[in-house]
Amino acid sequence: MYYLLFLASAAAVIFAGKKMSVSGDVIAEKTGLGHSFIGLTLIAASTSLPEVISSVGAVTIVDNPDLAFGNVYGSNMFNMLVIFIMDAMYRKGSILAHASKSNVTTGLYVIILTMISGVGLFVPMPSIGWLNVTSIAIFAVYFISMYTAYIHKDELEAELEETDVNGTTLSSAFISFAVSAAIIVAAGLALSKSADFIATDTGLGGSFVGNFLLAFVTSLPELAVCIAAVKIGSVNMAVGNLIGSNIFNVTIIGICDLFYFKGDVYSSVSRVNTVAVLITSIVVALVLLGIELDKSAKKHRRISIVSWCIAALYVVYMAYVFFSS
């Protein structure tokens, strides 16, 4: 039954993710906030709802912090793998060459946030109440990153192609967006419960199931949104969504800390996650390097060499987690 619940929830997530992409495009156009900013904030937070719900459920309902942390780092790795998938689909050369350089700034925030979370794993930190200082730092940097994105939102749109959304009203787009988000929340709760059962039933452990299976499924909204966005020409919305989702995903660690009352959540997880911090930071850095290099390259490969490196590191990372679990 739990296996069927997992598959049904995954299907619901894919369906809602596709709807969210279309409505997000309309909201970006009608409000004037721009595709990249909407992708980085509203869509990124909404497509990360499965990670939020499943991770909070992992530390509360099933008491498995490993599942939560593995979900966060695994989702961020998979989000970067989506760059490779989009690059393989894109017919106009390297997709990184068509992404705004302003995404590099937000990408740096991903690395900073990931490294901050790593400090909490490596070094015992003091707490204010039950909340670890590491989580407070994560929240602070997240809000700074969103403010930075807002004041530079016009730069984010500098290289964006226009899309036609005249047939849909802003109110109907918000309604569609809200309904899609509600479906994702419900599916996320089901994913958390079923993933914990699968981890126990198969003996694979919370770290691997969180990093691979749960991370893959909870990242399906990002995959669905990004593929749909690329098809309608919104490359910046797709890249902004991935980077924004990674920023928000790391913030989920702080949210899990808010809901974990059994001690220090950072000291309750497997050491496998410390390696995850390093590898995810390297992969994000590769994406940022790819944006810089591919935009200045005179001749573009069909699929960027950076995208191939990301795919290779993803395979290496999953193999490490599997054999270390």
Phi and psi restraints in degrees (value plus and minus 20) as a CYANA .aco file:
   2 TYR   PHI     -85.8   -45.8
   2 TYR   PSI     -51.7   -11.7
   3 TYR   PHI     -87.8   -47.8
   3 TYR   PSI     -60.4   -20.4
   4 LEU   PHI     -86.4   -46.4
   4 LEU   PSI     -59.3   -19.3
   5 LEU   PHI     -82.2   -42.2
   5 LEU   PSI     -60.3   -20.3
   6 PHE   PHI     -80.8   -40.8
   6 PHE   PSI     -66.5   -26.5
   7 LEU   PHI     -87.0   -47.0
   7 LEU   PSI     -60.8   -20.8
   8 ALA   PHI     -85.4   -45.4
   8 ALA   PSI     -60.7   -20.7
   9 SER   PHI     -85.0   -45.0
   9 SER   PSI     -59.9   -19.9
  10 ALA   PHI     -81.9   -41.9
  10 ALA   PSI     -62.0   -22.0
  11 ALA   PHI     -82.6   -42.6
  11 ALA   PSI     -60.7   -20.7
  12 ALA   PHI     -83.8   -43.8
  12 ALA   PSI     -59.1   -19.1
  13 VAL   PHI     -84.3   -44.3
  13 VAL   PSI     -63.3   -23.3
  14 ILE   PHI     -83.2   -43.2
  14 ILE   PSI     -65.7   -25.7
  15 PHE   PHI     -80.1   -40.1
  15 PHE   PSI     -68.3   -28.3
  16 ALA   PHI     -86.7   -46.7
  16 ALA   PSI     -56.2   -16.2
  17 GLY   PHI     -82.5   -42.5
  17 GLY   PSI     -60.4   -20.4
  18 LYS   PHI     -84.6   -44.6
  18 LYS   PSI     -63.7   -23.7
  19 LYS   PHI     -83.0   -43.0
  19 LYS   PSI     -58.3   -18.3
  20 MET   PHI     -85.8   -45.8
  20 MET   PSI     -54.9   -14.9
  21 SER   PHI     -82.0   -42.0
  21 SER   PSI     -66.1   -26.1
  22 VAL   PHI     -85.6   -45.6
  22 VAL   PSI     -68.3   -28.3
  23 SER   PHI     -86.6   -46.6
  23 SER   PSI     -54.8   -14.8
  24 GLY   PHI     -84.5   -44.5
  24 GLY   PSI     -56.9   -16.9
  25 ASP   PHI     -83.6   -43.6
  25 ASP   PSI     -61.0   -21.0
  26 VAL   PHI     -85.4   -45.4
  26 VAL   PSI     -66.4   -26.4
  27 ILE   PHI     -79.6   -39.6
  27 ILE   PSI     -60.7   -20.7
  28 ALA   PHI     -80.9   -40.9
  28 ALA   PSI     -64.1   -24.1
  29 GLU   PHI     -92.0   -52.0
  29 GLU   PSI     -66.9   -26.9
  30 LYS   PHI     -91.3   -51.3
  30 LYS   PSI     -52.4   -12.4
  31 THR   PHI    -108.2   -68.2
  31 THR   PSI     -38.5     1.5
  32 GLY   PHI      59.2    99.2
  32 GLY   PSI     -13.5    26.5
  33 LEU   PHI     -95.7   -55.7
  33 LEU   PSI     -40.6    -0.6
  34 GLY   PHI      75.0   115.0
  34 GLY   PSI     128.7   168.7
  35 HIS   PHI     -84.2   -44.2
  35 HIS   PSI     -63.3   -23.3
  36 SER   PHI     -86.5   -46.5
  36 SER   PSI     -63.0   -23.0
  37 PHE   PHI     -88.0   -48.0
  37 PHE   PSI     -61.9   -21.9
  38 ILE   PHI     -84.2   -44.2
  38 ILE   PSI     -61.2   -21.2
  39 GLY   PHI     -83.4   -43.4
  39 GLY   PSI     -59.1   -19.1
  40 LEU   PHI     -93.2   -53.2
  40 LEU   PSI     -50.2   -10.2
  41 THR   PHI    -129.8   -89.8
  41 THR   PSI     -96.7   -56.7
  42 LEU   PHI     -82.0   -42.0
  42 LEU   PSI     -72.6   -32.6
  43 ILE   PHI     -89.5   -49.5
  43 ILE   PSI     -60.6   -20.6
  44 ALA   PHI     -80.6   -40.6
  44 ALA   PSI     -64.9   -24.9
  45 ALA   PHI     -86.3   -46.3
  45 ALA   PSI     -59.2   -19.2
  46 SER   PHI     -92.6   -52.6
  46 SER   PSI     -62.0   -22.0
  47 THR   PHI     -92.1   -52.1
  47 THR   PSI     -34.6     5.4
  48 SER   PHI    -110.4   -70.4
  48 SER   PSI     -18.5    21.5
  49 LEU   PHI     -77.1   -37.1
  49 LEU   PSI     -59.8   -19.8
  50 PRO   PHI     -80.0   -40.0
  50 PRO   PSI     -59.6   -19.6
  51 GLU   PHI     -83.4   -43.4
  51 GLU   PSI     -62.1   -22.1
  52 VAL   PHI     -81.5   -41.5
  52 VAL   PSI     -74.4   -34.4
  53 ILE   PHI     -84.7   -44.7
  53 ILE   PSI     -65.8   -25.8
  54 SER   PHI     -89.4   -49.4
  54 SER   PSI     -55.8   -15.8
  55 SER   PHI     -92.2   -52.2
  55 SER   PSI     -63.8   -23.8
  56 VAL   PHI     -83.7   -43.7
  56 VAL   PSI     -59.1   -19.1
  57 GLY   PHI     -83.6   -43.6
  57 GLY   PSI     -53.2   -13.2
  58 ALA   PHI     -86.4   -46.4
  58 ALA   PSI     -54.2   -14.2
  59 VAL   PHI    -113.0   -73.0
  59 VAL   PSI     -31.3     8.7
  60 THR   PHI    -130.4   -90.4
  60 THR   PSI     -80.9   -40.9
  61 ILE   PHI     -90.3   -50.3
  61 ILE   PSI     -66.3   -26.3
  62 VAL   PHI    -127.9   -87.9
  62 VAL   PSI     -22.5    17.5
  63 ASP   PHI      31.3    71.3
  63 ASP   PSI      35.6    75.6
  64 ASN   PHI    -155.4  -115.4
  64 ASN   PSI      59.3    99.3
  65 PRO   PHI     -77.5   -37.5
  65 PRO   PSI     -52.2   -12.2
  66 ASP   PHI     -77.9   -37.9
  66 ASP   PSI     -59.7   -19.7
  67 LEU   PHI     -82.7   -42.7
  67 LEU   PSI     -60.6   -20.6
  68 ALA   PHI     -87.3   -47.3
  68 ALA   PSI     -70.8   -30.8
  69 PHE   PHI     -86.1   -46.1
  69 PHE   PSI     -60.2   -20.2
  70 GLY   PHI     -82.1   -42.1
  70 GLY   PSI     -57.5   -17.5
  71 ASN   PHI     -82.4   -42.4
  71 ASN   PSI     -64.7   -24.7
  72 VAL   PHI     -84.1   -44.1
  72 VAL   PSI     -75.3   -35.3
  73 TYR   PHI     -88.2   -48.2
  73 TYR   PSI     -58.4   -18.4
  74 GLY   PHI     -85.2   -45.2
  74 GLY   PSI     -58.9   -18.9
  75 SER   PHI     -84.3   -44.3
  75 SER   PSI     -60.8   -20.8
  76 ASN   PHI     -85.3   -45.3
  76 ASN   PSI     -57.1   -17.1
  77 MET   PHI     -85.4   -45.4
  77 MET   PSI     -63.8   -23.8
  78 PHE   PHI     -86.1   -46.1
  78 PHE   PSI     -57.5   -17.5
  79 ASN   PHI     -78.1   -38.1
  79 ASN   PSI     -59.1   -19.1
  80 MET   PHI     -92.6   -52.6
  80 MET   PSI     -49.9    -9.9
  81 LEU   PHI     -84.6   -44.6
  81 LEU   PSI     -49.5    -9.5
  82 VAL   PHI     -80.5   -40.5
  82 VAL   PSI     -49.8    -9.8
  83 ILE   PHI     -77.2   -37.2
  83 ILE   PSI     -64.7   -24.7
  84 PHE   PHI     -82.8   -42.8
  84 PHE   PSI     -63.5   -23.5
  85 ILE   PHI     -82.8   -42.8
  85 ILE   PSI     -65.1   -25.1
  86 MET   PHI     -84.8   -44.8
  86 MET   PSI     -58.9   -18.9
  87 ASP   PHI     -81.9   -41.9
  87 ASP   PSI     -58.7   -18.7
  88 ALA   PHI     -87.7   -47.7
  88 ALA   PSI     -49.2    -9.2
  89 MET   PHI    -103.1   -63.1
  89 MET   PSI     -52.4   -12.4
  90 TYR   PHI     -89.3   -49.3
  90 TYR   PSI     114.0   154.0
  91 ARG   PHI    -122.4   -82.4
  91 ARG   PSI     -16.1    23.9
  92 LYS   PHI    -130.7   -90.7
  92 LYS   PSI      11.8    51.8
  93 GLY   PHI      74.0   114.0
  93 GLY   PSI    -179.1  -139.1
  94 SER   PHI     -83.7   -43.7
  94 SER   PSI     108.9   148.9
  95 ILE   PHI     -89.4   -49.4
  95 ILE   PSI     -47.8    -7.8
  96 LEU   PHI     -87.4   -47.4
  96 LEU   PSI     -47.3    -7.3
  97 ALA   PHI     -90.3   -50.3
  97 ALA   PSI     -39.8     0.2
  98 HIS   PHI    -122.4   -82.4
  98 HIS   PSI     -14.8    25.2
  99 ALA   PHI    -113.0   -73.0
  99 ALA   PSI     122.9   162.9
 100 SER   PHI     -85.0   -45.0
 100 SER   PSI     122.2   162.2
 101 LYS   PHI     -85.5   -45.5
 101 LYS   PSI     -39.2     0.8
 102 SER   PHI     -84.4   -44.4
 102 SER   PSI     -40.3    -0.3
 103 ASN   PHI     -87.1   -47.1
 103 ASN   PSI     -39.0     1.0
 104 VAL   PHI     -84.1   -44.1
 104 VAL   PSI     -59.6   -19.6
 105 THR   PHI     -81.5   -41.5
 105 THR   PSI     -67.6   -27.6
 106 THR   PHI     -87.9   -47.9
 106 THR   PSI     -51.7   -11.7
 107 GLY   PHI     -84.6   -44.6
 107 GLY   PSI     -55.0   -15.0
 108 LEU   PHI     -83.7   -43.7
 108 LEU   PSI     -53.3   -13.3
 109 TYR   PHI     -85.5   -45.5
 109 TYR   PSI     -54.3   -14.3
 110 VAL   PHI     -80.5   -40.5
 110 VAL   PSI     -66.4   -26.4
 111 ILE   PHI     -83.7   -43.7
 111 ILE   PSI     -63.5   -23.5
 112 ILE   PHI     -81.2   -41.2
 112 ILE   PSI     -66.8   -26.8
 113 LEU   PHI     -83.9   -43.9
 113 LEU   PSI     -61.4   -21.4
 114 THR   PHI     -82.5   -42.5
 114 THR   PSI     -62.7   -22.7
 115 MET   PHI     -87.5   -47.5
 115 MET   PSI     -55.4   -15.4
 116 ILE   PHI     -82.2   -42.2
 116 ILE   PSI     -64.4   -24.4
 117 SER   PHI     -83.2   -43.2
 117 SER   PSI     -52.8   -12.8
 118 GLY   PHI     -86.1   -46.1
 118 GLY   PSI     -55.0   -15.0
 119 VAL   PHI     -80.2   -40.2
 119 VAL   PSI     -61.2   -21.2
 120 GLY   PHI     -83.4   -43.4
 120 GLY   PSI     -49.5    -9.5
 121 LEU   PHI    -100.0   -60.0
 121 LEU   PSI     -55.3   -15.3
 122 PHE   PHI    -103.5   -63.5
 122 PHE   PSI     -59.9   -19.9
 123 VAL   PHI    -140.3  -100.3
 123 VAL   PSI     107.3   147.3
 124 PRO   PHI     -81.9   -41.9
 124 PRO   PSI     102.0   142.0
 125 MET   PHI    -132.1   -92.1
 125 MET   PSI     132.1   172.1
 126 PRO   PHI     -90.1   -50.1
 126 PRO   PSI     146.2   186.2
 127 SER   PHI    -143.9  -103.9
 127 SER   PSI     132.0   172.0
 128 ILE   PHI    -131.4   -91.4
 128 ILE   PSI      86.9   126.9
 129 GLY   PHI      52.2    92.2
 129 GLY   PSI    -145.1  -105.1
 130 TRP   PHI    -122.5   -82.5
 130 TRP   PSI     -22.4    17.6
 131 LEU   PHI    -111.1   -71.1
 131 LEU   PSI     103.2   143.2
 132 ASN   PHI     -86.3   -46.3
 132 ASN   PSI     122.4   162.4
 133 VAL   PHI     -77.5   -37.5
 133 VAL   PSI     -52.7   -12.7
 134 THR   PHI     -77.8   -37.8
 134 THR   PSI     -62.3   -22.3
 135 SER   PHI     -85.9   -45.9
 135 SER   PSI     -58.7   -18.7
 136 ILE   PHI     -82.5   -42.5
 136 ILE   PSI     -62.5   -22.5
 137 ALA   PHI     -83.5   -43.5
 137 ALA   PSI     -58.8   -18.8
 138 ILE   PHI     -82.0   -42.0
 138 ILE   PSI     -66.9   -26.9
 139 PHE   PHI     -80.7   -40.7
 139 PHE   PSI     -62.8   -22.8
 140 ALA   PHI     -82.1   -42.1
 140 ALA   PSI     -67.0   -27.0
 141 VAL   PHI     -87.3   -47.3
 141 VAL   PSI     -55.1   -15.1
 142 TYR   PHI     -80.9   -40.9
 142 TYR   PSI     -68.2   -28.2
 143 PHE   PHI     -86.5   -46.5
 143 PHE   PSI     -54.1   -14.1
 144 ILE   PHI     -84.0   -44.0
 144 ILE   PSI     -61.4   -21.4
 145 SER   PHI     -84.4   -44.4
 145 SER   PSI     -59.2   -19.2
 146 MET   PHI     -88.2   -48.2
 146 MET   PSI     -58.1   -18.1
 147 TYR   PHI     -85.5   -45.5
 147 TYR   PSI     -61.6   -21.6
 148 THR   PHI     -81.4   -41.4
 148 THR   PSI     -61.8   -21.8
 149 ALA   PHI     -83.3   -43.3
 149 ALA   PSI     -58.6   -18.6
 150 TYR   PHI     -87.3   -47.3
 150 TYR   PSI     -65.7   -25.7
 151 ILE   PHI     -92.1   -52.1
 151 ILE   PSI     -36.9     3.1
 152 HIS   PHI    -131.1   -91.1
 152 HIS   PSI      -1.2    38.8
 153 LYS   PHI     -83.7   -43.7
 153 LYS   PSI     -50.3   -10.3
 154 ASP   PHI     -88.4   -48.4
 154 ASP   PSI     -54.9   -14.9
 155 GLU   PHI     -86.7   -46.7
 155 GLU   PSI     -55.3   -15.3
 156 LEU   PHI     -82.7   -42.7
 156 LEU   PSI     -46.1    -6.1
 157 GLU   PHI    -112.8   -72.8
 157 GLU   PSI     -19.9    20.1
 158 ALA   PHI     -76.4   -36.4
 158 ALA   PSI     -54.9   -14.9
 159 GLU   PHI    -135.6   -95.6
 159 GLU   PSI       4.6    44.6
 160 LEU   PHI    -109.7   -69.7
 160 LEU   PSI     120.4   160.4
 161 GLU   PHI    -101.8   -61.8
 161 GLU   PSI     123.8   163.8
 162 GLU   PHI     -95.4   -55.4
 162 GLU   PSI     127.5   167.5
 163 THR   PHI    -146.5  -106.5
 163 THR   PSI     131.8   171.8
 164 ASP   PHI    -113.5   -73.5
 164 ASP   PSI      94.2   134.2
 165 VAL   PHI    -147.3  -107.3
 165 VAL   PSI       3.1    43.1
 166 ASN   PHI     -84.5   -44.5
 166 ASN   PSI     -40.8    -0.8
 167 GLY   PHI    -101.0   -61.0
 167 GLY   PSI     -24.9    15.1
 168 THR   PHI    -143.3  -103.3
 168 THR   PSI     115.4   155.4
 169 THR   PHI    -103.6   -63.6
 169 THR   PSI     139.6   179.6
 170 LEU   PHI     -85.2   -45.2
 170 LEU   PSI     -60.1   -20.1
 171 SER   PHI     -84.1   -44.1
 171 SER   PSI     -62.4   -22.4
 172 SER   PHI     -88.5   -48.5
 172 SER   PSI     -51.4   -11.4
 173 ALA   PHI     -86.8   -46.8
 173 ALA   PSI     -61.9   -21.9
 174 PHE   PHI     -85.6   -45.6
 174 PHE   PSI     -59.0   -19.0
 175 ILE   PHI     -83.9   -43.9
 175 ILE   PSI     -66.4   -26.4
 176 SER   PHI     -81.5   -41.5
 176 SER   PSI     -60.3   -20.3
 177 PHE   PHI     -83.3   -43.3
 177 PHE   PSI     -64.2   -24.2
 178 ALA   PHI     -86.0   -46.0
 178 ALA   PSI     -61.7   -21.7
 179 VAL   PHI     -84.0   -44.0
 179 VAL   PSI     -62.4   -22.4
 180 SER   PHI     -81.8   -41.8
 180 SER   PSI     -62.0   -22.0
 181 ALA   PHI     -83.6   -43.6
 181 ALA   PSI     -59.9   -19.9
 182 ALA   PHI     -83.9   -43.9
 182 ALA   PSI     -60.5   -20.5
 183 ILE   PHI     -82.7   -42.7
 183 ILE   PSI     -61.3   -21.3
 184 ILE   PHI     -85.2   -45.2
 184 ILE   PSI     -59.0   -19.0
 185 VAL   PHI     -81.2   -41.2
 185 VAL   PSI     -68.9   -28.9
 186 ALA   PHI     -82.6   -42.6
 186 ALA   PSI     -62.9   -22.9
 187 ALA   PHI     -87.2   -47.2
 187 ALA   PSI     -54.6   -14.6
 188 GLY   PHI     -83.5   -43.5
 188 GLY   PSI     -60.4   -20.4
 189 LEU   PHI     -82.5   -42.5
 189 LEU   PSI     -62.8   -22.8
 190 ALA   PHI     -85.9   -45.9
 190 ALA   PSI     -57.1   -17.1
 191 LEU   PHI     -83.5   -43.5
 191 LEU   PSI     -61.5   -21.5
 192 SER   PHI     -79.7   -39.7
 192 SER   PSI     -68.7   -28.7
 193 LYS   PHI     -85.9   -45.9
 193 LYS   PSI     -65.6   -25.6
 194 SER   PHI     -90.2   -50.2
 194 SER   PSI     -54.3   -14.3
 195 ALA   PHI     -86.6   -46.6
 195 ALA   PSI     -59.3   -19.3
 196 ASP   PHI     -83.5   -43.5
 196 ASP   PSI     -59.7   -19.7
 197 PHE   PHI     -83.9   -43.9
 197 PHE   PSI     -62.8   -22.8
 198 ILE   PHI     -83.8   -43.8
 198 ILE   PSI     -60.4   -20.4
 199 ALA   PHI     -80.3   -40.3
 199 ALA   PSI     -62.0   -22.0
 200 THR   PHI     -93.4   -53.4
 200 THR   PSI     -62.7   -22.7
 201 ASP   PHI     -87.8   -47.8
 201 ASP   PSI     -56.7   -16.7
 202 THR   PHI    -110.0   -70.0
 202 THR   PSI     -38.1     1.9
 203 GLY   PHI      56.3    96.3
 203 GLY   PSI      -7.1    32.9
 204 LEU   PHI     -95.6   -55.6
 204 LEU   PSI     -43.0    -3.0
 205 GLY   PHI      72.4   112.4
 205 GLY   PSI     136.4   176.4
 206 GLY   PHI     -85.5   -45.5
 206 GLY   PSI     -57.1   -17.1
 207 SER   PHI     -83.4   -43.4
 207 SER   PSI     -67.1   -27.1
 208 PHE   PHI     -91.2   -51.2
 208 PHE   PSI     -65.8   -25.8
 209 VAL   PHI     -82.2   -42.2
 209 VAL   PSI     -58.8   -18.8
 210 GLY   PHI     -87.6   -47.6
 210 GLY   PSI     -66.4   -26.4
 211 ASN   PHI     -89.8   -49.8
 211 ASN   PSI     -51.7   -11.7
 212 PHE   PHI    -128.5   -88.5
 212 PHE   PSI     -88.3   -48.3
 213 LEU   PHI     -87.3   -47.3
 213 LEU   PSI     -75.6   -35.6
 214 LEU   PHI     -85.8   -45.8
 214 LEU   PSI     -60.8   -20.8
 215 ALA   PHI     -82.3   -42.3
 215 ALA   PSI     -60.5   -20.5
 216 PHE   PHI     -82.9   -42.9
 216 PHE   PSI     -68.0   -28.0
 217 VAL   PHI     -90.3   -50.3
 217 VAL   PSI     -62.2   -22.2
 218 THR   PHI     -90.9   -50.9
 218 THR   PSI     -34.5     5.5
 219 SER   PHI    -112.7   -72.7
 219 SER   PSI     -21.4    18.6
 220 LEU   PHI     -79.8   -39.8
 220 LEU   PSI     -54.9   -14.9
 221 PRO   PHI     -80.2   -40.2
 221 PRO   PSI     -62.6   -22.6
 222 GLU   PHI     -80.7   -40.7
 222 GLU   PSI     -63.4   -23.4
 223 LEU   PHI     -82.6   -42.6
 223 LEU   PSI     -67.1   -27.1
 224 ALA   PHI     -83.5   -43.5
 224 ALA   PSI     -64.3   -24.3
 225 VAL   PHI     -83.9   -43.9
 225 VAL   PSI     -64.1   -24.1
 226 CYS   PHI     -88.8   -48.8
 226 CYS   PSI     -61.2   -21.2
 227 ILE   PHI     -83.3   -43.3
 227 ILE   PSI     -64.6   -24.6
 228 ALA   PHI     -82.8   -42.8
 228 ALA   PSI     -60.2   -20.2
 229 ALA   PHI     -85.3   -45.3
 229 ALA   PSI     -61.5   -21.5
 230 VAL   PHI     -84.0   -44.0
 230 VAL   PSI     -58.4   -18.4
 231 LYS   PHI     -84.2   -44.2
 231 LYS   PSI     -51.1   -11.1
 232 ILE   PHI    -116.3   -76.3
 232 ILE   PSI     -13.4    26.6
 233 GLY   PHI      69.4   109.4
 233 GLY   PSI     -14.4    25.6
 234 SER   PHI    -111.8   -71.8
 234 SER   PSI      49.4    89.4
 235 VAL   PHI     -82.5   -42.5
 235 VAL   PSI     -62.5   -22.5
 236 ASN   PHI     -86.1   -46.1
 236 ASN   PSI     -54.6   -14.6
 237 MET   PHI     -85.7   -45.7
 237 MET   PSI     -58.1   -18.1
 238 ALA   PHI     -86.2   -46.2
 238 ALA   PSI     -69.1   -29.1
 239 VAL   PHI     -86.6   -46.6
 239 VAL   PSI     -60.9   -20.9
 240 GLY   PHI     -82.2   -42.2
 240 GLY   PSI     -57.4   -17.4
 241 ASN   PHI     -83.7   -43.7
 241 ASN   PSI     -63.4   -23.4
 242 LEU   PHI     -85.7   -45.7
 242 LEU   PSI     -67.0   -27.0
 243 ILE   PHI     -87.2   -47.2
 243 ILE   PSI     -61.8   -21.8
 244 GLY   PHI     -84.3   -44.3
 244 GLY   PSI     -57.9   -17.9
 245 SER   PHI     -84.0   -44.0
 245 SER   PSI     -58.8   -18.8
 246 ASN   PHI     -85.7   -45.7
 246 ASN   PSI     -58.9   -18.9
 247 ILE   PHI     -81.8   -41.8
 247 ILE   PSI     -68.8   -28.8
 248 PHE   PHI     -86.5   -46.5
 248 PHE   PSI     -57.7   -17.7
 249 ASN   PHI     -79.9   -39.9
 249 ASN   PSI     -62.7   -22.7
 250 VAL   PHI     -84.1   -44.1
 250 VAL   PSI     -53.8   -13.8
 251 THR   PHI     -83.8   -43.8
 251 THR   PSI     -44.9    -4.9
 252 ILE   PHI     -80.6   -40.6
 252 ILE   PSI     -50.8   -10.8
 253 ILE   PHI     -79.7   -39.7
 253 ILE   PSI     -62.8   -22.8
 254 GLY   PHI     -85.0   -45.0
 254 GLY   PSI     -58.3   -18.3
 255 ILE   PHI     -84.3   -44.3
 255 ILE   PSI     -61.2   -21.2
 256 CYS   PHI     -81.1   -41.1
 256 CYS   PSI     -58.7   -18.7
 257 ASP   PHI     -81.5   -41.5
 257 ASP   PSI     -56.3   -16.3
 258 LEU   PHI     -81.8   -41.8
 258 LEU   PSI     -54.0   -14.0
 259 PHE   PHI    -119.1   -79.1
 259 PHE   PSI     -19.2    20.8
 260 TYR   PHI    -122.8   -82.8
 260 TYR   PSI      93.5   133.5
 261 PHE   PHI    -130.2   -90.2
 261 PHE   PSI      -8.9    31.1
 262 LYS   PHI    -120.2   -80.2
 262 LYS   PSI      -3.6    36.4
 263 GLY   PHI     110.5   150.5
 263 GLY   PSI    -179.5  -139.5
 264 ASP   PHI    -101.2   -61.2
 264 ASP   PSI      93.7   133.7
 265 VAL   PHI     -84.3   -44.3
 265 VAL   PSI     -50.7   -10.7
 266 TYR   PHI     -88.3   -48.3
 266 TYR   PSI     -51.6   -11.6
 267 SER   PHI    -109.1   -69.1
 267 SER   PSI     -17.9    22.1
 268 SER   PHI    -121.9   -81.9
 268 SER   PSI     -12.5    27.5
 269 VAL   PHI    -134.4   -94.4
 269 VAL   PSI     142.3   182.3
 270 SER   PHI     -88.0   -48.0
 270 SER   PSI     130.2   170.2
 271 ARG   PHI     -87.7   -47.7
 271 ARG   PSI     -31.4     8.6
 272 VAL   PHI     -77.0   -37.0
 272 VAL   PSI     -53.4   -13.4
 273 ASN   PHI     -89.1   -49.1
 273 ASN   PSI     -41.0    -1.0
 274 THR   PHI     -88.2   -48.2
 274 THR   PSI     -55.6   -15.6
 275 VAL   PHI     -89.3   -49.3
 275 VAL   PSI     -54.5   -14.5
 276 ALA   PHI     -79.6   -39.6
 276 ALA   PSI     -58.9   -18.9
 277 VAL   PHI     -78.1   -38.1
 277 VAL   PSI     -67.1   -27.1
 278 LEU   PHI     -85.7   -45.7
 278 LEU   PSI     -68.2   -28.2
 279 ILE   PHI     -88.6   -48.6
 279 ILE   PSI     -61.3   -21.3
 280 THR   PHI     -84.2   -44.2
 280 THR   PSI     -56.1   -16.1
 281 SER   PHI     -85.4   -45.4
 281 SER   PSI     -60.8   -20.8
 282 ILE   PHI     -83.6   -43.6
 282 ILE   PSI     -62.7   -22.7
 283 VAL   PHI     -84.8   -44.8
 283 VAL   PSI     -63.4   -23.4
 284 VAL   PHI     -82.9   -42.9
 284 VAL   PSI     -61.6   -21.6
 285 ALA   PHI     -80.2   -40.2
 285 ALA   PSI     -57.0   -17.0
 286 LEU   PHI     -83.1   -43.1
 286 LEU   PSI     -60.6   -20.6
 287 VAL   PHI     -81.7   -41.7
 287 VAL   PSI     -65.1   -25.1
 288 LEU   PHI     -84.6   -44.6
 288 LEU   PSI     -59.8   -19.8
 289 LEU   PHI     -84.1   -44.1
 289 LEU   PSI     -59.4   -19.4
 290 GLY   PHI     -82.6   -42.6
 290 GLY   PSI     -59.2   -19.2
 291 ILE   PHI     -81.8   -41.8
 291 ILE   PSI     -64.1   -24.1
 292 GLU   PHI     -87.1   -47.1
 292 GLU   PSI     -67.8   -27.8
 293 LEU   PHI     -91.2   -51.2
 293 LEU   PSI     -65.2   -25.2
 294 ASP   PHI     -88.6   -48.6
 294 ASP   PSI     -50.4   -10.4
 295 LYS   PHI     -92.6   -52.6
 295 LYS   PSI     -48.4    -8.4
 296 SER   PHI    -113.9   -73.9
 296 SER   PSI     -28.9    11.1
 297 ALA   PHI     -89.9   -49.9
 297 ALA   PSI     120.1   160.1
 298 LYS   PHI     -98.1   -58.1
 298 LYS   PSI     -50.5   -10.5
 299 LYS   PHI    -150.0  -110.0
 299 LYS   PSI     108.3   148.3
 300 HIS   PHI    -121.0   -81.0
 300 HIS   PSI     119.5   159.5
 301 ARG   PHI     -93.1   -53.1
 301 ARG   PSI     140.6   180.6
 302 ARG   PHI     -80.2   -40.2
 302 ARG   PSI     -64.9   -24.9
 303 ILE   PHI    -145.3  -105.3
 303 ILE   PSI     108.2   148.2
 304 SER   PHI     -78.6   -38.6
 304 SER   PSI     123.5   163.5
 305 ILE   PHI     -81.7   -41.7
 305 ILE   PSI     -50.3   -10.3
 306 VAL   PHI     -84.1   -44.1
 306 VAL   PSI     -60.3   -20.3
 307 SER   PHI     -82.1   -42.1
 307 SER   PSI     -60.3   -20.3
 308 TRP   PHI     -84.0   -44.0
 308 TRP   PSI     -58.9   -18.9
 309 CYS   PHI     -84.7   -44.7
 309 CYS   PSI     -59.1   -19.1
 310 ILE   PHI     -82.2   -42.2
 310 ILE   PSI     -65.7   -25.7
 311 ALA   PHI     -81.4   -41.4
 311 ALA   PSI     -61.6   -21.6
 312 ALA   PHI     -85.4   -45.4
 312 ALA   PSI     -62.9   -22.9
 313 LEU   PHI     -85.6   -45.6
 313 LEU   PSI     -53.8   -13.8
 314 TYR   PHI     -82.8   -42.8
 314 TYR   PSI     -64.4   -24.4
 315 VAL   PHI     -83.6   -43.6
 315 VAL   PSI     -63.7   -23.7
 316 VAL   PHI     -82.1   -42.1
 316 VAL   PSI     -63.0   -23.0
 317 TYR   PHI     -82.7   -42.7
 317 TYR   PSI     -66.8   -26.8
 318 MET   PHI     -84.2   -44.2
 318 MET   PSI     -57.4   -17.4
 319 ALA   PHI     -84.2   -44.2
 319 ALA   PSI     -61.6   -21.6
 320 TYR   PHI     -82.3   -42.3
 320 TYR   PSI     -67.1   -27.1
 321 VAL   PHI     -82.3   -42.3
 321 VAL   PSI     -60.5   -20.5
 322 PHE   PHI     -82.5   -42.5
 322 PHE   PSI     -68.3   -28.3
 323 PHE   PHI     -98.2   -58.2
 323 PHE   PSI     -34.4     5.6
 324 SER   PHI    -114.8   -74.8
 324 SER   PSI     -33.2     6.8
